[in-house]
Amino acid sequence: MTAYQLRVGAQAQEDITGIVRYIGQVLLEPRTAGKLYRLIKEGVLSLEQMPESESV
């Protein structure tokens, strides 16, 4: 299986950080924020192996 190199742009990184911070700090749901971050990270990393398997 071919491994692809994936780059997450600066704006996408800022957006994800902002969303996770908002959930954790404003909504006071740090566990939910952590879970969301892990799900996003897992989804993005899975695209390196199978880029057409998911829409992100």
Secondary structure, DSSP 8 states (H G I E B T S, - for coil): ---------HHHHHHHHHHHHIIIIIS--HHHHHHHHHHHHHHHHHTTT-TTS---
